[in-house]
Amino acid sequence: MFHVIFCCAAALSFLSLCERGHAQGAATGGKAVPAKPLPPGMKAPTVQYQDIAAQAGLVGVNVSGAEHGKQYIVETTGTGVAIFDYDNDGLPDIFFVNAGRLQDAGETTHFLYHNLGNLKFEDVTKKAGIAHTGWGQGVCVGDVDNDGHPDLFITQWGRNVLYRNQGNGTFQDETKARGLLQSTPRWSTGCAFLDFNRDGYLDLMVVHYVDFDLAQTPRPGDNSQCIWKGIPVMCGPRGLPGETVSLYQNDGHGRFADVSDELHITGPKNYYGFTALTGDFDNDGWPDVYVACDSTANLYYHNVGGKKFEQIALSAGIAYNEDGREQAGMGVTAADFNGDGKPDIALPGYFSPSIRIFFNNGSGGFGQQIADIPYSSQGQSLFNRTLFAVDVNHDGNVDMLVSSPNSKGVQVLLGNGSGGFSQLPQINPSTNLALISVADVNNDLMPDLIFGGYNYCRNRRHKRFHQHRSRRLRDDKIARWNPCRRNCLKLRPYPQKC
């Protein structure tokens, strides 16, 4: 039994759905491809949804900039989520990152929901010692001191934060004590824990997006980079100073040192990094790092025996798209899509209805394929943000879930095990929400989907939801839902076997 959770915590994104004018910052290529039907004789799963948000207790409200009339790109990137068992009771808990508003002195806080079982959650934010930390962006989970309790690292616009799990249901801010307090504010987005030198202790990779100074950033229409098709739009990322990536090494006691320069991680601040993906992509026994970048070349840090990294995205064939152009890389995932035993890398297109898969050739390089990845929306431009590799029907083949809020749903791409995909009906085709995580929150061995709302559309959506509060909207073969309070939805699909 699948469960789909819609809640007010947006995945990292770039383009506002209600204010689509600042799209000049993105670059991509390729052509739309027609969606493939299912193979002859194969029936699509029948999926039915039931709203249980109120009973689940997931009612927190995400804040990410002004609710309307956003002026700066930092207001549009949204926030992330972590699914982890913080109290080691065997049930996955949910941590939602929160941001803030530029013109509002009121403080926002993140949300930690304790899984009580049976799809019930308790807001334990205050009880757990989680407080306002600043303008949150992303989050990653790792046991930094090997005490058996997973800790939280939160990336922010400002200064990042490490919450150490005390093992008694509470967390403590130990950013400074652990060597992770930044000397100057930065805008960090993605992060990932990895043991790059295989010493048994988790190290930390942090991706930075834009060298963003609010006082120095032009407003919409102030210069040519802030005008799109004659319309004043918010500036960025192009036209704003770029950033780079940082690597922190664990000393074996849960304290970190910045080894970015020493291990050849730091490069010119010419990139708009978004998401870090770790994995041993060349099967040499050492974890590598792939960074999806927005409007600049993607980065691929090859681990050289735990001694240093070499940035070889261009020679490996995964820096640009098939046209030799930058992509608007935000979401990224890795899986063996063609069944050859090697991890491939997939990225969603931004203004393209195709998904690009970089197929691992086993020799340190990748080949691109887009023609067999059907993702279309009747000719509309798609602002794809996130994608996840998951086996949705338990047939042993890797499938994909792709989030594109402006097409009002999540596309299910059913894999055939050899690199090809067929298109299934969209999940929840009636809301502008983004898929931000996949996890089995009730241990039924079926993937549950965590969605996030974009608060810059909240007034519009809330009004529409309020008008339909007493109704149930139904598509006989796709979804049934009705909205819940505080702009959150939790939907439960009931698939039937093909």
N, C-alpha and C positions, 0 to 999 in steps of 0.2 A: 504494500500500500504506500503510494507516494504521499507526501505532504508538501504543500507549497505555502511559504510564509511571505507575506507582503508586509514590510514594516518600514518605518520612516528613517532609514539610514541608507543613504545613497552610496553606490559604488563610485570609485574614482571615475570621473567623467570630465569631458571638456566642453561640450556644446550644450548650451541651455536649450531646452525643448521649446520654451515659450519665447526665447529671444535668440533666434537662430542666426542672427546677423554676424557674429564674430567668427564665422566658419572659415574666414580667410587664413586662419592659422594652420589649417590641416592640409596635408598633401597625400595623394594616393594615386593609383593608376589601375589599369585593368578594365575589363568590360563586364557588364552584367551578364550572367549566364542564366538560362532558363532552369527552373526547378524541375527535378526529375520526380516522376511519380514512383510509388512503391512498385517493386517487381510484380509481374503478373501472378495472381493467386495469393498474394500476401495482403492481409487485411490490417489496416491501421488499428492500434489499440483504442478502445473506447475509454474516454477519460471523463470523469464527473468530479466536480468540486463542491465542497461544502465549507462555508465560512464559519470558523471556530475561533476567531481572533479574541473575542471578548473572554471566552472561557480560558484561552491560553495565557492571557495576561500580558501580551506583548503590545503595550500601548504607548511607549515612549515616542516623542516627537523629535525628529531630526531638524537641526538648524544649520544652514549653510549659506550665509549671506542674506541679503535682502529678499523678502518674499516676492518682490517684483521690482523692476527697474534696476537691475544689477549694473554696477559701473565697472567692476574689476574682475579679471579672470579668476582670482582666488575665490570668488563667491560661487563659481560654477563647478568646481571639481568634485563637490560632494564628499562623502566619507565612506569608510569601509567597515568590515565586520570580522570578528574572529569566532570560530566555533571550537570550543575546547572544554575539557573536563577539569575545571579549576580546583574542585574539591575531591577529585579522585573517587567519586561514588559510582562511576560507570555510566553516567548520563552526560551527554554533551550539553554544555551551557553556552550562552550567546552573549558576546560583548559587542555593542554597537558604539562606534566612534562618533563624536559630535564635534561641530565646528563652532560657529558664532555669527554675529552680525557686526559690520563695521561701525554702524551708527548707534549701536545699542550697548549701553554699559552693563547690562545684565549678563550674568555668567550662565553659560550652558555647561552641562556635564555629560559625560559618556554614560552609557547604560550597561549594567551587568545583570543578566537574567539567569537565575539559578533554575536548572531543570529539575522539577519535582517528580517527573515521571508522568505517564499517561497524558502527554502533551499539555502539561500545566507548567507555567513558569512564574517565578517570583522575582520582583525587582529588588535586588539586594545591593544596589549601587552604594548607598550610604553605609549600610551595614558592613560592606566589604572594604570601606575606606577609599572608594573611588571618588575623586573630587574634580573640580574644574582644573584643567591643565593647560588650556589655551585653545588655539584653533586646530582641532584634530583633522587628520587626513586618512592615514592608513594604520594598520596594526599587524604585528606578527607575534607568534607565540613560541617560546622556547624555555627550557629549563637551564638558566644561565649558570647556576652553581651546582648542578647535579644533585639537588636535594630531593628529587622526586616530585616537585611541585612546579607546574608550568607557570612561567612568568610572562608579562605583557610588555611589549615595546610599542609605543605609539608614535608615529611620525606626525609632525605638525608644521604649520606655517608659524615659525617662531623658534621654539626649542623643543626637541624631542624628549620623551619621557619614558623611563623604565619603571614599571611597577613590579616589585618583587613579591611573589606569592609567599606569605608567611606560614602557610600550611595549616592555618586555623580558620580558614574562610575569609581572611582579610589580606589586603595588599598594602604595600608601603612604597612610596616614591623614593627610590634609591638611585636616581639618575646621576647625581654628583658623586656619590660614594662608589659607584660602579664605573666611573670614568667616561660617562656618556654625556655629560653636560657640555653643550656647545659654547664656545667662547663668544660667538656672534649668532644672531638669529639667521635661520635658513628656512627655505621652503622644501621640506622633505615629503615625499609621496609614498613610494613603495619601500618595503624592507623584507629581508629574509634571513633567518638563522641557518647556518651551515657550518660544518666542521671542515674547513678548507684544508687544514694540515693534518687531519685524522689523528689528533692527539686526545680525542675523547671529550672535548669541550666545545660547546657551540660558540662560533664566531658570528659576526653580524654584518650584513651588507645593507647599506641605506642608499636609496636613490633620491636625488634632489631634482626638482623640476625647473624652476625659474629663479634667478637671483632677483627676487621681487621686493621692491621698496615702494610702499604705497605713496609716499610723498613725491617720488620721482616718476611715477607711472602716469602716462597721459590718460585723459578721460575719453570716452567715445567721441569720435570725430575730430580729435585734436590734431592728428596727422594722418598721412596716407595709410599707415598700418592699422588705423582705427576706423577705416571706412571700407565697407564691403558692398559692391554694386550700388554705390551712391548713398548707402545708408550708414549713419554713424553707429558704430558698434564698439564693444569693449575691446581693448587692445590685448594682443597676445595669442599664443606664445611668441609668434614671430614679431620681431621688433623689440622684444624684451631680452635682457641679458640671459644667457644660458647658464647651465649648471653642470655638475659632474656627479660622480659616485664616490661613496666612502666605504671603507672596510675597517672593522674594528676586530682586533684579535683578543680572544679570551686567554687570561694568564693562568687558567686552571683553578682559580679561586673566585670566578664570577666577576672579575674586574677586567675592564677593556682598555686597550690602547689603539689609537688610530695608526694603522699601518698602510694607509692608502698609497702614500708616496713610495714607501719601501718596497711594496709588492706590485708596483706598477698599475695600480687601480686608478689613481687620479690622472685625469687627462685634461685637455683644454676645456674651459667652461663654454662649450659650444653645443651642448645637448639639452633637450627637454625630456629628461628621463621620467618614466612613470611607474613601471612595474618590473620587479625583479623575479626571475624564474631560475631556480637552481636544479641541477641534475648533472649526472655524468654522461654528457652527450657523446663523447668519443670512446666510452667504455675502457678508459685507461685506469680506472680505480680512484680518480680524483674528481671532486665535485666542481663543476663549472657554473658560470652565471650568465644568463641572457637577460638583457634589459630592453624592454619595449619602450621606444621613445616616440614622442609626439612631434611630428613635423621635422624631425632630424633623423639621421641614420640610426638604426638600432645598434646596440652594443653586445658583443659576445666575448666574455672574459674566459679564456681557456686556462685552466689550472695546470701549471707546470710543476708537478711533483710536490705541491704544497709549499714551494719556495717562492713562487711569484706567479703573476697572471700575465697573459698576453692578449691584447684586444685584437681579435682576428675576424670580426664580423664580416668585413668586406671579402676577405679571401675565402671564408667559409660559405659565402653566398647567402647570408641572412641579414645583411645590413639594409638592403633596399628591396623594393618589390621587383616584379619581373620587367618593369619598364625602366629600372634604374633610378627610381624616384623614392623619396622619403615616404614613409607611411605615418599615419596618425595612430601610432601604437599606444594602446591603453591596456586592454585586456590581453592576456596571452596564456596559453596552456601547452602542456607537453603530454604526449602519449604515443603508443605504438599504433598508429592508425592503419598501417598496411600489413601488420602481422609478421614483420620480418625480424622482430626482436630488438629493434633499435628505437630509441625515443625520438619522435618527430616534434616539431614546434608549429603551433597554429596561432594565427592572429586574425582578428576580425578587420574587415575593411571599414573605413569611416564613411566615405562617400561612394562606396562600392557595395553592391549586393553580394559580393563573393567573399569567401573565407580563404585566406592563403595558408597553405600547409607547406612547411619546409620539411621535405622528406630526407631523413638522415641516410647518407649513402655509406656509412660505416667506415669512411676513410677520412673523417674530420671535416667533411663538407656536407652541404645540403642542396637538394634540388627543389625548385618550387613547383607547385601544382595549384591551379585555381579552377580549371575547367570543370572538374568533377565535384565541385563543392557548391551545390545549388542553394542559394539563399537569395530570394527575391521578394519584392513587395509590389508587384504590378507596376514596375517602372519607377517607383518612388526612390528618392535618395534616402539611404539608410545611414543613420548615425550609430553604428555598432560600437558598443563599448566593452562588453565582457563576453567571454565564452568559457565553457567548462567541458572537459572530457569526462564522460561517465557512461556506464553501460546501463541504459535506461530500461531495457527489456531482458536483461540477464541472459543474453545469447552468447556471451563471450567476446563480442565485438565492441570496439570503442565507438560510442556515439558522441554527438556534440549538442550542447545547449547554447544558443546565441541570443544575447539580449540586445534589443534595439528598440528603445522606448518609443521612438516616433512612429514605429510600425505597430505599436500597441500590442506587444506580446513577446514571447520567447519562442524562437524557432527551434524545433527538434529535428536534428539531422541524424538519421539512422544509418550507422556504419555497416558496411558489408564485410569488413575484415581485411579487405585488400586495398583500402584507400578511397573507395567510392562511398557515396552517401545518397540517401533518398530523403525526401522532405515529408515530414508529418505535419498535421495541423498544428497551428500555434497554441501555446499554453496561454490562457487568459488573454484573449484578443480584445480586451475592452479597457485597458488601463495603461497609462504612461509610467511604467515602473521598470526598474532595471534589476536583472539578476545579479546578486553580489556574492553569493556563496552557495555551495552544495554540501550537505552533510546529512547523515542519518541521525536525526535528533531523538528518535524514539526506539532506536536499536531493532528495527524490524527488517533490516537488511535491504531496505529500499531507499534511494536517494531522495532527500527532502531539499526543497529549493527555498533560499532566502532571497527575498526581493527588497529593494529600497526605493523610496519615493524621492522626488526632487522637489525640495520645498519652494523653489522659485515658481513652481506651477501650483502650489498648494491651494491658494485661494480659488483658482479655477476648478481644480479637481474636487476640493471640498464642497464647493457649491453644487457641482454635478452629483457628487455622492449623496449629499444631503437631499437633493431632489428625489433620488431613487432609494432612500433609506428603507422604505417599506416594501420595496420591490425585490424580486429575484429575477435577474437577467439570465437567460438560458440559451445555450446553443446545444442542441440535442447530442451532438457527437464531440463537442469540445469542452465546454465548461459550464458550470453553474456557480454563481457567486452572488453575494450581496455584501455591501461594504460595512465596515465596522467603525467604531468611534475613533477619533484622533487620527484619522487618515491612515490607518493600518489595516491590512487584510491578512488573514491566514486561511489559505484554501487547501482542501484535502482532495487530491485526485484519487480515483479508484480505477486503475487500469485493468483491462481484461487481456488475457494472453492472445497473441495473434493466432 
